[in-house]
């Protein structure tokens, strides 16, 4: 693709740049929102590329992906706990 040309199969939309303090900012239209809290940003020639950083999975997600063990745990000698003498 040549400079200034765009892939017509991809949806496009104009957006305005603005200043946020000393930074230049871009308001991302709703249809282009990223499902992320952070992004990686870099230049590729004269293009600016913004890629979402994947969110860390929640504990519930991690636990739901675990598979059940097919082995029994060995017996453990677990004597009862005796109260300590306070004096």
Secondary structure, 3 states (H helix, E strand, C coil): CCCCCCCCCCCCCCCCEEEECCEEEECCCHHHCCCCCCEEEEEECCEEEEEECCCCCCHHHHHHHCCCCCCCCCCCCCCCCCCCCCC
